[in-house]
Amino acid sequence: MVVALKEVPVGGSVSAQLKGKPIIVSRPAEGRAVAFTAICTHQGCTVKPADAKLLCPCHGSIFDALTGKNLSGPAPKPLAAIPVTVSAGNVIAT
C-alpha cells in the first residue's frame, strides 16, 4: 500500500514514498488515483503538492498534479507516471 485513498483530497495530491523514493499520489476523481515521481525533470529537486499543482522549490517549475504535465518553468518534460490502482480503499502500486 502506498497511501489510504481517504488521505488524498479529491482534486489534490499528497507526498508519499514508494520503495524509499518520493512520489506524488493525486486523486482526480472520487474512487480514482494516479501517481507520479516527485523528482522534477529539470534538475532533480523534489516537487511539493499545492492543491491541484506540484511546485518545484528549486527553480520554480510547476506541474499539473492530476496529469503530471509541466505547466511552466524550466522543466523540459512531464513527471513520469507510476502505475497505481485503488483496492479496498488503498492506493496500491502495480
N, C-alpha and C positions, 0 to 999 in steps of 0.2 A: 504494500500500500504506500502511495506517495503522500496523500492527504485525504482527510474526510471531505466529501463534497460540500457539506454544510459550512465548512470553514472558508469556502471560496464564494465571494459575493457574485450574484448574477450580474453580468456586465463588467466585472472586475477581475482581479487576479491576486495571487499571493506568491510569496517566495517559498521554495521548498528545496529539498535535497533528493537526489537520485544517485545512489552509489557514491555518495560523498561529493557530488558535483552540484553546483547551484542551478536550479531550474525555476521556471515560472509556470504556474498552473492557473489557467483562466477558465471562466465559466460564461460562454457566450449565450447560453440559454438554460432554463431550468432542466436539470437532469442530464446536462451535457458538459463535458470538459475537454480542453485542449491544453497542450503543454509545449514549451519551447526551452531551449537552452537559455540561461540567463547571462551568457557571455556575449558582450557586444561584438559585432562583426568589424568594428573599427580597430580597436587596439586591445581587446580582451578584458575590459573592465566589466564588473558585474552590474547589470541593469536592475533597477528597483521599480516595483509596482507603484502606480499613481492613478487610481481609478481605472479608466479604460486605456491607459497608456503605460508604457515602460520607459523610464528615463535612465540614461547613462550619465552618472555623476562626473565622469572624467572629461568628456568633450561635448556633451550636450545632445547626443543623438537621441531621437525619440522614436519609439516603435509602437505599433498598434498591439495592445495586449491580447486582443481576440484573434489576430491573424499572424502576428509576428512580423508584419510588413514594416520596413523602415519608412517613417513619415518625414523626418528631417535630420539634419546633422551630417557629420562626416561618414557615418556608417555606410559602407558600399552595398550591403545586401541585407535581406531579412534575417531574423533569428531562425535557426534550424529547429524544425518541428520535432517533437518527441511523441511517439505513438502512445496514447493512453486510452483506457476505457473506464466506464463507470460501472461498478458492480457492488451491490449491497450497500450503497451509499458512500462508497470509497472510490477514489481515483487510483487506478492501477496502471502501472507501466506495462506495456505489452511487448 
